């Protein structure tokens, strides 16, 4: 189901995002906010990088969830909110850039060897993170 053993899937090393961030600088993309999604997942980490009065609207279907997280959720009968908060669903870094530079940011990061994609937008509000 995972294409590997469960142990290998769970022991995948943490990614280091220095090359991805450097690629943005080299491409001239201004990063307005950046959040390393670690313990505390989406609901605690992303709001820390946003000014008061702004929230992150995450499009659930835009998050490419790794098979190991589907397995953990299914076998553990874990609610989706807890999966995003505890396991971050495999998203390791979120960056806020202007809408106008989003495509350039994704291209620069992908060209640097990481897999980047747009998962949402910053919007007015004090809800922190909203997954829709």
Backbone as XML, in Angstrom:
<?xml version="1.0"?>
<chain id="A" units="angstrom">
  <residue number="1" name="UNK">
    <atom name="N" x="0.826" y="-1.209" z="0.000"/>
    <atom name="CA" x="0.000" y="0.000" z="0.000"/>
    <atom name="C" x="0.863" y="1.264" z="0.000"/>
  </residue>
  <residue number="2" name="UNK">
    <atom name="N" x="2.017" y="1.218" z="0.649"/>
    <atom name="CA" x="2.879" y="2.390" z="0.751"/>
    <atom name="C" x="3.984" y="2.410" z="-0.293"/>
  </residue>
  <residue number="3" name="UNK">
    <atom name="N" x="4.220" y="1.262" z="-0.936"/>
    <atom name="CA" x="5.330" y="1.180" z="-1.867"/>
    <atom name="C" x="6.662" y="0.969" z="-1.170"/>
  </residue>
  <residue number="4" name="UNK">
    <atom name="N" x="6.632" y="0.807" z="0.127"/>
    <atom name="CA" x="7.816" y="0.586" z="0.957"/>
    <atom name="C" x="7.343" y="-0.057" z="2.251"/>
  </residue>
  <residue number="5" name="UNK">
    <atom name="N" x="8.242" y="-0.401" z="3.137"/>
    <atom name="CA" x="7.786" y="-0.904" z="4.438"/>
    <atom name="C" x="7.277" y="0.260" z="5.267"/>
  </residue>
  <residue number="6" name="UNK">
    <atom name="N" x="6.444" y="-0.023" z="6.236"/>
    <atom name="CA" x="5.939" y="1.023" z="7.129"/>
    <atom name="C" x="7.099" y="1.697" z="7.854"/>
  </residue>
  <residue number="7" name="UNK">
    <atom name="N" x="8.057" y="0.914" z="8.306"/>
    <atom name="CA" x="9.223" y="1.466" z="9.000"/>
    <atom name="C" x="9.985" y="2.451" z="8.138"/>
  </residue>
  <residue number="8" name="UNK">
    <atom name="N" x="10.205" y="2.095" z="6.861"/>
    <atom name="CA" x="10.915" y="2.999" z="5.957"/>
    <atom name="C" x="10.119" y="4.282" z="5.733"/>
  </residue>
  <residue number="9" name="UNK">
    <atom name="N" x="8.819" y="4.153" z="5.592"/>
    <atom name="CA" x="7.970" y="5.339" z="5.397"/>
    <atom name="C" x="8.027" y="6.265" z="6.599"/>
  </residue>
  <residue number="10" name="UNK">
    <atom name="N" x="7.996" y="5.682" z="7.796"/>
    <atom name="CA" x="8.001" y="6.498" z="9.013"/>
    <atom name="C" x="9.370" y="7.093" z="9.324"/>
  </residue>
  <residue number="11" name="UNK">
    <atom name="N" x="10.424" y="6.485" z="8.807"/>
    <atom name="CA" x="11.777" y="6.962" z="9.085"/>
    <atom name="C" x="12.350" y="7.830" z="7.970"/>
  </residue>
  <residue number="12" name="UNK">
    <atom name="N" x="11.500" y="8.293" z="7.074"/>
    <atom name="CA" x="11.961" y="9.198" z="6.020"/>
    <atom name="C" x="12.549" y="10.439" z="6.677"/>
  </residue>
  <residue number="13" name="UNK">
    <atom name="N" x="13.761" y="10.820" z="6.310"/>
    <atom name="CA" x="14.404" y="11.971" z="6.972"/>
    <atom name="C" x="13.636" y="13.272" z="6.781"/>
  </residue>
  <residue number="14" name="UNK">
    <atom name="N" x="13.767" y="14.150" z="7.756"/>
    <atom name="CA" x="13.198" y="15.484" z="7.671"/>
    <atom name="C" x="13.877" y="16.237" z="6.541"/>
  </residue>
  <residue number="15" name="UNK">
    <atom name="N" x="13.092" y="16.959" z="5.783"/>
    <atom name="CA" x="13.656" y="17.751" z="4.693"/>
    <atom name="C" x="14.267" y="19.030" z="5.242"/>
  </residue>
  <residue number="16" name="UNK">
    <atom name="N" x="15.322" y="19.455" z="4.597"/>
    <atom name="CA" x="15.951" y="20.729" z="4.895"/>
    <atom name="C" x="15.606" y="21.647" z="3.720"/>
  </residue>
  <residue number="17" name="UNK">
    <atom name="N" x="15.099" y="22.823" z="3.994"/>
    <atom name="CA" x="14.551" y="23.694" z="2.953"/>
    <atom name="C" x="15.458" y="24.848" z="2.544"/>
  </residue>
  <residue number="18" name="UNK">
    <atom name="N" x="16.737" y="24.764" z="2.860"/>
    <atom name="CA" x="17.660" y="25.846" z="2.532"/>
    <atom name="C" x="17.725" y="26.082" z="1.022"/>
  </residue>
  <residue number="19" name="UNK">
    <atom name="N" x="17.844" y="25.012" z="0.229"/>
    <atom name="CA" x="17.925" y="25.171" z="-1.226"/>
    <atom name="C" x="16.647" y="25.796" z="-1.781"/>
  </residue>
  <residue number="20" name="UNK">
    <atom name="N" x="15.504" y="25.397" z="-1.237"/>
    <atom name="CA" x="14.230" y="25.951" z="-1.714"/>
    <atom name="C" x="14.156" y="27.445" z="-1.425"/>
  </residue>
  <residue number="21" name="UNK">
    <atom name="N" x="14.516" y="27.832" z="-0.210"/>
    <atom name="CA" x="14.471" y="29.250" z="0.145"/>
    <atom name="C" x="15.492" y="30.054" z="-0.660"/>
  </residue>
  <residue number="22" name="UNK">
    <atom name="N" x="16.667" y="29.487" z="-0.835"/>
    <atom name="CA" x="17.698" y="30.166" z="-1.622"/>
    <atom name="C" x="17.231" y="30.344" z="-3.068"/>
  </residue>
  <residue number="23" name="UNK">
    <atom name="N" x="16.532" y="29.355" z="-3.605"/>
    <atom name="CA" x="16.053" y="29.452" z="-4.985"/>
    <atom name="C" x="15.068" y="30.604" z="-5.151"/>
  </residue>
  <residue number="24" name="UNK">
    <atom name="N" x="14.277" y="30.862" z="-4.128"/>
    <atom name="CA" x="13.330" y="31.986" z="-4.199"/>
    <atom name="C" x="14.075" y="33.315" z="-4.245"/>
  </residue>
  <residue number="25" name="UNK">
    <atom name="N" x="15.081" y="33.430" z="-3.402"/>
    <atom name="CA" x="15.872" y="34.665" z="-3.390"/>
    <atom name="C" x="16.526" y="34.876" z="-4.753"/>
  </residue>
  <residue number="26" name="UNK">
    <atom name="N" x="17.105" y="33.799" z="-5.301"/>
    <atom name="CA" x="17.776" y="33.903" z="-6.602"/>
    <atom name="C" x="16.800" y="34.224" z="-7.728"/>
  </residue>
  <residue number="27" name="UNK">
    <atom name="N" x="15.539" y="33.804" z="-7.588"/>
    <atom name="CA" x="14.517" y="34.087" z="-8.603"/>
    <atom name="C" x="13.878" y="35.463" z="-8.399"/>
  </residue>
  <residue number="28" name="UNK">
    <atom name="N" x="14.265" y="36.152" z="-7.336"/>
    <atom name="CA" x="13.714" y="37.479" z="-7.060"/>
    <atom name="C" x="12.321" y="37.451" z="-6.465"/>
  </residue>
  <residue number="29" name="UNK">
    <atom name="N" x="11.923" y="36.313" z="-5.893"/>
    <atom name="CA" x="10.599" y="36.191" z="-5.269"/>
    <atom name="C" x="10.710" y="36.619" z="-3.813"/>
  </residue>
  <residue number="30" name="UNK">
    <atom name="N" x="9.904" y="37.589" z="-3.439"/>
    <atom name="CA" x="9.888" y="38.063" z="-2.048"/>
    <atom name="C" x="8.977" y="37.166" z="-1.218"/>
  </residue>
  <residue number="31" name="UNK">
    <atom name="N" x="9.546" y="36.563" z="-0.181"/>
    <atom name="CA" x="8.766" y="35.740" z="0.745"/>
    <atom name="C" x="8.258" y="36.661" z="1.847"/>
  </residue>
  <residue number="32" name="UNK">
    <atom name="N" x="6.941" y="36.740" z="1.995"/>
    <atom name="CA" x="6.340" y="37.622" z="3.000"/>
    <atom name="C" x="6.253" y="36.959" z="4.359"/>
  </residue>
  <residue number="33" name="UNK">
    <atom name="N" x="6.120" y="35.640" z="4.375"/>
    <atom name="CA" x="6.045" y="34.891" z="5.628"/>
    <atom name="C" x="6.425" y="33.453" z="5.329"/>
  </residue>
  <residue number="34" name="UNK">
    <atom name="N" x="6.952" y="32.788" z="6.345"/>
    <atom name="CA" x="7.405" y="31.420" z="6.174"/>
    <atom name="C" x="7.147" y="30.670" z="7.474"/>
  </residue>
  <residue number="35" name="UNK">
    <atom name="N" x="6.644" y="29.460" z="7.364"/>
    <atom name="CA" x="6.354" y="28.664" z="8.548"/>
    <atom name="C" x="6.806" y="27.226" z="8.329"/>
  </residue>
  <residue number="36" name="UNK">
    <atom name="N" x="7.722" y="26.775" z="9.177"/>
    <atom name="CA" x="8.158" y="25.378" z="9.152"/>
    <atom name="C" x="7.106" y="24.603" z="9.927"/>
  </residue>
  <residue number="37" name="UNK">
    <atom name="N" x="6.417" y="23.695" z="9.259"/>
    <atom name="CA" x="5.292" y="22.979" z="9.865"/>
    <atom name="C" x="5.830" y="21.772" z="10.614"/>
  </residue>
  <residue number="38" name="UNK">
    <atom name="N" x="6.024" y="21.940" z="11.912"/>
    <atom name="CA" x="6.554" y="20.872" z="12.763"/>
    <atom name="C" x="5.487" y="20.511" z="13.786"/>
  </residue>
  <residue number="39" name="UNK">
    <atom name="N" x="5.872" y="20.128" z="14.990"/>
    <atom name="CA" x="4.892" y="19.835" z="16.041"/>
    <atom name="C" x="3.933" y="20.997" z="16.192"/>
  </residue>
  <residue number="40" name="UNK">
    <atom name="N" x="2.663" y="20.736" z="16.227"/>
    <atom name="CA" x="1.663" y="21.795" z="16.267"/>
    <atom name="C" x="1.006" y="21.970" z="14.915"/>
  </residue>
  <residue number="41" name="UNK">
    <atom name="N" x="1.584" y="21.355" z="13.906"/>
    <atom name="CA" x="0.976" y="21.315" z="12.588"/>
    <atom name="C" x="0.492" y="22.650" z="12.065"/>
  </residue>
  <residue number="42" name="UNK">
    <atom name="N" x="-0.514" y="22.573" z="11.241"/>
    <atom name="CA" x="-1.076" y="23.746" z="10.572"/>
    <atom name="C" x="-1.653" y="24.756" z="11.548"/>
  </residue>
  <residue number="43" name="UNK">
    <atom name="N" x="-2.401" y="24.282" z="12.534"/>
    <atom name="CA" x="-3.210" y="25.174" z="13.376"/>
    <atom name="C" x="-2.397" y="26.009" z="14.346"/>
  </residue>
  <residue number="44" name="UNK">
    <atom name="N" x="-1.189" y="25.583" z="14.665"/>
    <atom name="CA" x="-0.364" y="26.363" z="15.579"/>
    <atom name="C" x="0.764" y="27.097" z="14.867"/>
  </residue>
  <residue number="45" name="UNK">
    <atom name="N" x="1.357" y="26.468" z="13.856"/>
    <atom name="CA" x="2.536" y="27.054" z="13.213"/>
    <atom name="C" x="2.223" y="28.157" z="12.219"/>
  </residue>
  <residue number="46" name="UNK">
    <atom name="N" x="1.259" y="27.957" z="11.348"/>
    <atom name="CA" x="0.984" y="28.958" z="10.314"/>
    <atom name="C" x="0.549" y="30.301" z="10.924"/>
  </residue>
  <residue number="47" name="UNK">
    <atom name="N" x="-0.356" y="30.329" z="11.914"/>
    <atom name="CA" x="-0.749" y="31.629" z="12.461"/>
    <atom name="C" x="0.403" y="32.436" z="13.073"/>
  </residue>
  <residue number="48" name="UNK">
    <atom name="N" x="1.452" y="31.765" z="13.493"/>
    <atom name="CA" x="2.601" y="32.478" z="14.080"/>
    <atom name="C" x="3.290" y="33.392" z="13.080"/>
  </residue>
  <residue number="49" name="UNK">
    <atom name="N" x="3.176" y="33.099" z="11.800"/>
    <atom name="CA" x="3.869" y="33.922" z="10.802"/>
    <atom name="C" x="2.966" y="34.974" z="10.174"/>
  </residue>
  <residue number="50" name="UNK">
    <atom name="N" x="1.701" y="35.022" z="10.599"/>
    <atom name="CA" x="0.762" y="35.986" z="10.018"/>
    <atom name="C" x="0.488" y="37.141" z="10.973"/>
  </residue>
  <residue number="51" name="UNK">
    <atom name="N" x="0.405" y="38.348" z="10.445"/>
    <atom name="CA" x="0.036" y="39.491" z="11.291"/>
    <atom name="C" x="-1.405" y="39.350" z="11.799"/>
  </residue>
  <residue number="52" name="UNK">
    <atom name="N" x="-1.701" y="40.017" z="12.883"/>
    <atom name="CA" x="-3.073" y="40.019" z="13.403"/>
    <atom name="C" x="-4.012" y="40.528" z="12.325"/>
  </residue>
  <residue number="53" name="UNK">
    <atom name="N" x="-5.182" y="39.926" z="12.294"/>
    <atom name="CA" x="-6.179" y="40.325" z="11.314"/>
    <atom name="C" x="-6.120" y="39.532" z="10.014"/>
  </residue>
  <residue number="54" name="UNK">
    <atom name="N" x="-5.164" y="38.584" z="9.930"/>
    <atom name="CA" x="-5.071" y="37.746" z="8.733"/>
    <atom name="C" x="-5.155" y="36.275" z="9.111"/>
  </residue>
  <residue number="55" name="UNK">
    <atom name="N" x="-5.743" y="35.499" z="8.234"/>
    <atom name="CA" x="-5.878" y="34.054" z="8.417"/>
    <atom name="C" x="-5.396" y="33.347" z="7.158"/>
  </residue>
  <residue number="56" name="UNK">
    <atom name="N" x="-5.132" y="32.060" z="7.286"/>
    <atom name="CA" x="-4.751" y="31.249" z="6.133"/>
    <atom name="C" x="-5.921" y="30.352" z="5.770"/>
  </residue>
  <residue number="57" name="UNK">
    <atom name="N" x="-6.369" y="30.454" z="4.523"/>
    <atom name="CA" x="-7.404" y="29.560" z="4.006"/>
    <atom name="C" x="-6.706" y="28.486" z="3.184"/>
  </residue>
  <residue number="58" name="UNK">
    <atom name="N" x="-6.724" y="27.266" z="3.684"/>
    <atom name="CA" x="-6.062" y="26.145" z="3.034"/>
    <atom name="C" x="-7.107" y="25.333" z="2.276"/>
  </residue>
  <residue number="59" name="UNK">
    <atom name="N" x="-6.842" y="25.060" z="1.016"/>
    <atom name="CA" x="-7.740" y="24.229" z="0.215"/>
    <atom name="C" x="-7.346" y="22.766" z="0.424"/>
  </residue>
  <residue number="60" name="UNK">
    <atom name="N" x="-8.192" y="22.035" z="1.095"/>
    <atom name="CA" x="-7.912" y="20.640" z="1.437"/>
    <atom name="C" x="-7.514" y="19.818" z="0.218"/>
  </residue>
  <residue number="61" name="UNK">
    <atom name="N" x="-8.197" y="20.004" z="-0.895"/>
    <atom name="CA" x="-7.903" y="19.202" z="-2.088"/>
    <atom name="C" x="-6.555" y="19.556" z="-2.710"/>
  </residue>
  <residue number="62" name="UNK">
    <atom name="N" x="-5.969" y="20.690" z="-2.341"/>
    <atom name="CA" x="-4.669" y="21.093" z="-2.877"/>
    <atom name="C" x="-3.503" y="20.443" z="-2.130"/>
  </residue>
  <residue number="63" name="UNK">
    <atom name="N" x="-3.764" y="19.901" z="-0.958"/>
    <atom name="CA" x="-2.716" y="19.266" z="-0.161"/>
    <atom name="C" x="-2.532" y="17.832" z="-0.652"/>
  </residue>
  <residue number="64" name="UNK">
    <atom name="N" x="-1.338" y="17.536" z="-1.146"/>
    <atom name="CA" x="-1.029" y="16.206" z="-1.656"/>
    <atom name="C" x="-0.595" y="15.323" z="-0.486"/>
  </residue>
  <residue number="65" name="UNK">
    <atom name="N" x="-1.532" y="14.564" z="0.046"/>
    <atom name="CA" x="-1.305" y="13.754" z="1.239"/>
    <atom name="C" x="-0.602" y="12.450" z="0.856"/>
  </residue>
  <residue number="66" name="UNK">
    <atom name="N" x="0.480" y="12.150" z="1.556"/>
    <atom name="CA" x="1.230" y="10.921" z="1.311"/>
    <atom name="C" x="0.433" y="9.707" z="1.798"/>
  </residue>
  <residue number="67" name="UNK">
    <atom name="N" x="0.606" y="8.565" z="1.140"/>
    <atom name="CA" x="-0.144" y="7.361" z="1.521"/>
    <atom name="C" x="0.000" y="6.968" z="2.988"/>
  </residue>
  <residue number="68" name="UNK">
    <atom name="N" x="1.157" y="7.190" z="3.586"/>
    <atom name="CA" x="1.343" y="6.809" z="4.992"/>
    <atom name="C" x="0.364" y="7.552" z="5.898"/>
  </residue>
  <residue number="69" name="UNK">
    <atom name="N" x="0.021" y="8.786" z="5.552"/>
    <atom name="CA" x="-0.912" y="9.550" z="6.382"/>
    <atom name="C" x="-2.337" y="9.054" z="6.224"/>
  </residue>
  <residue number="70" name="UNK">
    <atom name="N" x="-2.691" y="8.621" z="5.021"/>
    <atom name="CA" x="-4.010" y="7.999" z="4.826"/>
    <atom name="C" x="-4.103" y="6.727" z="5.674"/>
  </residue>
  <residue number="71" name="UNK">
    <atom name="N" x="-3.017" y="5.960" z="5.685"/>
    <atom name="CA" x="-3.008" y="4.717" z="6.451"/>
    <atom name="C" x="-3.131" y="4.994" z="7.952"/>
  </residue>
  <residue number="72" name="UNK">
    <atom name="N" x="-2.359" y="5.933" z="8.449"/>
    <atom name="CA" x="-2.417" y="6.287" z="9.878"/>
    <atom name="C" x="-3.824" y="6.741" z="10.246"/>
  </residue>
  <residue number="73" name="UNK">
    <atom name="N" x="-4.412" y="7.591" z="9.417"/>
    <atom name="CA" x="-5.754" y="8.106" z="9.707"/>
    <atom name="C" x="-6.784" y="6.986" z="9.719"/>
  </residue>
  <residue number="74" name="UNK">
    <atom name="N" x="-6.713" y="6.127" z="8.721"/>
    <atom name="CA" x="-7.683" y="5.043" z="8.607"/>
    <atom name="C" x="-7.538" y="4.036" z="9.750"/>
  </residue>
  <residue number="75" name="UNK">
    <atom name="N" x="-6.328" y="3.548" z="9.998"/>
    <atom name="CA" x="-6.119" y="2.528" z="11.014"/>
    <atom name="C" x="-6.289" y="3.058" z="12.435"/>
  </residue>
  <residue number="76" name="UNK">
    <atom name="N" x="-5.971" y="4.335" z="12.617"/>
    <atom name="CA" x="-6.098" y="4.936" z="13.942"/>
    <atom name="C" x="-7.434" y="5.602" z="14.182"/>
  </residue>
  <residue number="77" name="UNK">
    <atom name="N" x="-8.282" y="5.648" z="13.156"/>
    <atom name="CA" x="-9.574" y="6.329" z="13.234"/>
    <atom name="C" x="-9.384" y="7.749" z="13.787"/>
  </residue>
  <residue number="78" name="UNK">
    <atom name="N" x="-8.483" y="8.490" z="13.144"/>
    <atom name="CA" x="-8.085" y="9.824" z="13.606"/>
    <atom name="C" x="-8.816" y="10.883" z="12.795"/>
  </residue>
  <residue number="79" name="UNK">
    <atom name="N" x="-9.457" y="11.836" z="13.447"/>
    <atom name="CA" x="-10.148" y="12.912" z="12.727"/>
    <atom name="C" x="-9.163" y="13.728" z="11.874"/>
  </residue>
  <residue number="80" name="UNK">
    <atom name="N" x="-9.645" y="14.233" z="10.744"/>
    <atom name="CA" x="-8.787" y="14.975" z="9.830"/>
    <atom name="C" x="-8.116" y="16.171" z="10.505"/>
  </residue>
  <residue number="81" name="UNK">
    <atom name="N" x="-8.835" y="16.892" z="11.351"/>
    <atom name="CA" x="-8.227" y="18.045" z="12.036"/>
    <atom name="C" x="-6.999" y="17.613" z="12.840"/>
  </residue>
  <residue number="82" name="UNK">
    <atom name="N" x="-7.102" y="16.486" z="13.524"/>
    <atom name="CA" x="-5.968" y="15.985" z="14.299"/>
    <atom name="C" x="-4.818" y="15.566" z="13.385"/>
  </residue>
  <residue number="83" name="UNK">
    <atom name="N" x="-5.138" y="15.037" z="12.215"/>
    <atom name="CA" x="-4.093" y="14.660" z="11.268"/>
    <atom name="C" x="-3.314" y="15.892" z="10.802"/>
  </residue>
  <residue number="84" name="UNK">
    <atom name="N" x="-4.026" y="16.980" z="10.494"/>
    <atom name="CA" x="-3.349" y="18.205" z="10.070"/>
    <atom name="C" x="-2.560" y="18.825" z="11.219"/>
  </residue>
  <residue number="85" name="UNK">
    <atom name="N" x="-3.051" y="18.684" z="12.431"/>
    <atom name="CA" x="-2.378" y="19.305" z="13.562"/>
    <atom name="C" x="-1.207" y="18.483" z="14.076"/>
  </residue>
  <residue number="86" name="UNK">
    <atom name="N" x="-1.335" y="17.179" z="14.065"/>
    <atom name="CA" x="-0.278" y="16.329" z="14.612"/>
    <atom name="C" x="0.724" y="15.903" z="13.552"/>
  </residue>
  <residue number="87" name="UNK">
    <atom name="N" x="0.236" y="15.494" z="12.398"/>
    <atom name="CA" x="1.107" y="14.915" z="11.374"/>
    <atom name="C" x="1.367" y="15.843" z="10.196"/>
  </residue>
  <residue number="88" name="UNK">
    <atom name="N" x="0.742" y="16.996" z="10.159"/>
    <atom name="CA" x="0.873" y="18.015" z="9.112"/>
    <atom name="C" x="0.594" y="17.493" z="7.704"/>
  </residue>
  <residue number="89" name="UNK">
    <atom name="N" x="0.115" y="16.278" z="7.603"/>
    <atom name="CA" x="-0.255" y="15.635" z="6.336"/>
    <atom name="C" x="0.874" y="15.667" z="5.310"/>
  </residue>
  <residue number="90" name="UNK">
    <atom name="N" x="2.107" y="15.757" z="5.800"/>
    <atom name="CA" x="3.266" y="15.708" z="4.921"/>
    <atom name="C" x="3.760" y="17.051" z="4.431"/>
  </residue>
  <residue number="91" name="UNK">
    <atom name="N" x="3.072" y="18.128" z="4.762"/>
    <atom name="CA" x="3.517" y="19.462" z="4.357"/>
    <atom name="C" x="4.554" y="19.923" z="5.379"/>
  </residue>
  <residue number="92" name="UNK">
    <atom name="N" x="5.752" y="20.230" z="4.913"/>
    <atom name="CA" x="6.822" y="20.588" z="5.831"/>
    <atom name="C" x="7.089" y="22.071" z="5.940"/>
  </residue>
  <residue number="93" name="UNK">
    <atom name="N" x="6.714" y="22.832" z="4.920"/>
    <atom name="CA" x="7.007" y="24.266" z="4.914"/>
    <atom name="C" x="5.906" y="24.984" z="4.160"/>
  </residue>
  <residue number="94" name="UNK">
    <atom name="N" x="5.444" y="26.087" z="4.734"/>
    <atom name="CA" x="4.485" y="26.963" z="4.043"/>
    <atom name="C" x="5.127" y="28.329" z="3.900"/>
  </residue>
  <residue number="95" name="UNK">
    <atom name="N" x="4.982" y="28.910" z="2.732"/>
    <atom name="CA" x="5.496" y="30.248" z="2.482"/>
    <atom name="C" x="4.396" y="31.099" z="1.887"/>
  </residue>
  <residue number="96" name="UNK">
    <atom name="N" x="4.326" y="32.317" z="2.339"/>
    <atom name="CA" x="3.369" y="33.270" z="1.780"/>
    <atom name="C" x="4.122" y="34.211" z="0.848"/>
  </residue>
  <residue number="97" name="UNK">
    <atom name="N" x="3.660" y="34.242" z="-0.379"/>
    <atom name="CA" x="4.201" y="35.155" z="-1.389"/>
    <atom name="C" x="3.007" y="35.868" z="-2.021"/>
  </residue>
  <residue number="98" name="UNK">
    <atom name="N" x="3.267" y="36.929" z="-2.752"/>
    <atom name="CA" x="2.160" y="37.613" z="-3.415"/>
    <atom name="C" x="1.551" y="36.698" z="-4.468"/>
  </residue>
  <residue number="99" name="UNK">
    <atom name="N" x="0.282" y="36.924" z="-4.747"/>
    <atom name="CA" x="-0.415" y="36.134" z="-5.768"/>
    <atom name="C" x="0.302" y="36.254" z="-7.114"/>
  </residue>
  <residue number="100" name="UNK">
    <atom name="N" x="0.850" y="37.429" z="-7.383"/>
    <atom name="CA" x="1.523" y="37.679" z="-8.656"/>
    <atom name="C" x="2.820" y="36.877" z="-8.801"/>
  </residue>
  <residue number="101" name="UNK">
    <atom name="N" x="3.452" y="36.511" z="-7.698"/>
    <atom name="CA" x="4.727" y="35.779" z="-7.779"/>
    <atom name="C" x="4.583" y="34.298" z="-7.416"/>
  </residue>
  <residue number="102" name="UNK">
    <atom name="N" x="3.356" y="33.836" z="-7.188"/>
    <atom name="CA" x="3.149" y="32.443" z="-6.766"/>
    <atom name="C" x="3.666" y="31.445" z="-7.800"/>
  </residue>
  <residue number="103" name="UNK">
    <atom name="N" x="3.372" y="31.667" z="-9.068"/>
    <atom name="CA" x="3.837" y="30.733" z="-10.103"/>
    <atom name="C" x="5.363" y="30.709" z="-10.173"/>
  </residue>
  <residue number="104" name="UNK">
    <atom name="N" x="5.989" y="31.876" z="-10.076"/>
    <atom name="CA" x="7.456" y="31.947" z="-10.102"/>
    <atom name="C" x="8.053" y="31.248" z="-8.881"/>
  </residue>
  <residue number="105" name="UNK">
    <atom name="N" x="7.393" y="31.371" z="-7.731"/>
    <atom name="CA" x="7.871" y="30.710" z="-6.516"/>
    <atom name="C" x="7.804" y="29.199" z="-6.657"/>
  </residue>
  <residue number="106" name="UNK">
    <atom name="N" x="6.683" y="28.691" z="-7.135"/>
    <atom name="CA" x="6.525" y="27.244" z="-7.335"/>
    <atom name="C" x="7.574" y="26.735" z="-8.317"/>
  </residue>
  <residue number="107" name="UNK">
    <atom name="N" x="7.779" y="27.443" z="-9.406"/>
    <atom name="CA" x="8.760" y="27.023" z="-10.410"/>
    <atom name="C" x="10.163" y="27.005" z="-9.810"/>
  </residue>
  <residue number="108" name="UNK">
    <atom name="N" x="10.540" y="28.047" z="-9.091"/>
    <atom name="CA" x="11.891" y="28.125" z="-8.514"/>
    <atom name="C" x="12.136" y="26.979" z="-7.542"/>
  </residue>
  <residue number="109" name="UNK">
    <atom name="N" x="11.156" y="26.686" z="-6.704"/>
    <atom name="CA" x="11.320" y="25.608" z="-5.725"/>
    <atom name="C" x="11.367" y="24.253" z="-6.421"/>
  </residue>
  <residue number="110" name="UNK">
    <atom name="N" x="10.498" y="24.042" z="-7.398"/>
    <atom name="CA" x="10.522" y="22.784" z="-8.149"/>
    <atom name="C" x="11.848" y="22.611" z="-8.884"/>
  </residue>
  <residue number="111" name="UNK">
    <atom name="N" x="12.360" y="23.699" z="-9.465"/>
    <atom name="CA" x="13.643" y="23.649" z="-10.160"/>
    <atom name="C" x="14.795" y="23.339" z="-9.202"/>
  </residue>
  <residue number="112" name="UNK">
    <atom name="N" x="14.613" y="23.657" z="-7.919"/>
    <atom name="CA" x="15.639" y="23.380" z="-6.905"/>
    <atom name="C" x="15.553" y="21.946" z="-6.382"/>
  </residue>
  <residue number="113" name="UNK">
    <atom name="N" x="14.582" y="21.176" z="-6.887"/>
    <atom name="CA" x="14.499" y="19.773" z="-6.513"/>
    <atom name="C" x="13.462" y="19.423" z="-5.467"/>
  </residue>
  <residue number="114" name="UNK">
    <atom name="N" x="12.709" y="20.392" z="-5.009"/>
    <atom name="CA" x="11.620" y="20.125" z="-4.069"/>
    <atom name="C" x="10.305" y="20.118" z="-4.835"/>
  </residue>
  <residue number="115" name="UNK">
    <atom name="N" x="9.243" y="19.682" z="-4.174"/>
    <atom name="CA" x="7.927" y="19.680" z="-4.805"/>
    <atom name="C" x="7.096" y="20.766" z="-4.129"/>
  </residue>
  <residue number="116" name="UNK">
    <atom name="N" x="6.784" y="21.801" z="-4.872"/>
    <atom name="CA" x="6.011" y="22.923" z="-4.337"/>
    <atom name="C" x="4.674" y="23.004" z="-5.041"/>
  </residue>
  <residue number="117" name="UNK">
    <atom name="N" x="3.677" y="23.493" z="-4.313"/>
    <atom name="CA" x="2.367" y="23.710" z="-4.898"/>
    <atom name="C" x="1.619" y="24.717" z="-4.049"/>
  </residue>
  <residue number="118" name="UNK">
    <atom name="N" x="0.675" y="25.409" z="-4.657"/>
    <atom name="CA" x="-0.151" y="26.400" z="-3.953"/>
    <atom name="C" x="-1.243" y="25.644" z="-3.210"/>
  </residue>
  <residue number="119" name="UNK">
    <atom name="N" x="-1.361" y="25.908" z="-1.892"/>
    <atom name="CA" x="-2.378" y="25.206" z="-1.099"/>
    <atom name="C" x="-3.452" y="26.133" z="-0.546"/>
  </residue>
  <residue number="120" name="UNK">
    <atom name="N" x="-3.326" y="27.420" z="-0.787"/>
    <atom name="CA" x="-4.352" y="28.313" z="-0.263"/>
    <atom name="C" x="-3.971" y="29.760" z="-0.432"/>
  </residue>
  <residue number="121" name="UNK">
    <atom name="N" x="-4.575" y="30.573" z="0.431"/>
    <atom name="CA" x="-4.336" y="32.005" z="0.348"/>
    <atom name="C" x="-4.463" y="32.630" z="1.730"/>
  </residue>
  <residue number="122" name="UNK">
    <atom name="N" x="-3.883" y="33.807" z="1.851"/>
    <atom name="CA" x="-4.012" y="34.599" z="3.072"/>
    <atom name="C" x="-5.223" y="35.499" z="2.879"/>
  </residue>
  <residue number="123" name="UNK">
    <atom name="N" x="-6.065" y="35.557" z="3.900"/>
    <atom name="CA" x="-7.299" y="36.340" z="3.812"/>
    <atom name="C" x="-7.531" y="37.098" z="5.120"/>
  </residue>
  <residue number="124" name="UNK">
    <atom name="N" x="-8.369" y="38.091" z="5.056"/>
    <atom name="CA" x="-8.728" y="38.836" z="6.257"/>
    <atom name="C" x="-9.454" y="37.916" z="7.228"/>
  </residue>
  <residue number="125" name="UNK">
    <atom name="N" x="-9.228" y="38.138" z="8.519"/>
    <atom name="CA" x="-9.904" y="37.349" z="9.540"/>
    <atom name="C" x="-8.970" y="36.974" z="10.667"/>
  </residue>
  <residue number="126" name="UNK">
    <atom name="N" x="-9.545" y="36.515" z="11.751"/>
    <atom name="CA" x="-8.765" y="36.118" z="12.925"/>
    <atom name="C" x="-8.986" y="34.656" z="13.265"/>
  </residue>
  <residue number="127" name="UNK">
    <atom name="N" x="-9.285" y="33.847" z="12.253"/>
    <atom name="CA" x="-9.577" y="32.433" z="12.483"/>
    <atom name="C" x="-8.329" y="31.575" z="12.542"/>
  </residue>
  <residue number="128" name="UNK">
    <atom name="N" x="-7.151" y="32.128" z="12.258"/>
    <atom name="CA" x="-5.926" y="31.346" z="12.233"/>
    <atom name="C" x="-5.823" y="30.585" z="10.940"/>
  </residue>
  <residue number="129" name="UNK">
    <atom name="N" x="-6.162" y="29.306" z="10.975"/>
    <atom name="CA" x="-6.138" y="28.458" z="9.790"/>
    <atom name="C" x="-7.523" y="27.885" z="9.570"/>
  </residue>
  <residue number="130" name="UNK">
    <atom name="N" x="-7.994" y="27.993" z="8.348"/>
    <atom name="CA" x="-9.284" y="27.436" z="7.970"/>
    <atom name="C" x="-9.007" y="26.459" z="6.826"/>
  </residue>
  <residue number="131" name="UNK">
    <atom name="N" x="-9.377" y="25.213" z="7.003"/>
    <atom name="CA" x="-9.221" y="24.234" z="5.933"/>
    <atom name="C" x="-10.574" y="24.019" z="5.294"/>
  </residue>
  <residue number="132" name="UNK">
    <atom name="N" x="-10.650" y="24.346" z="4.010"/>
    <atom name="CA" x="-11.935" y="24.261" z="3.290"/>
    <atom name="C" x="-11.889" y="23.212" z="2.205"/>
  </residue>
</chain>
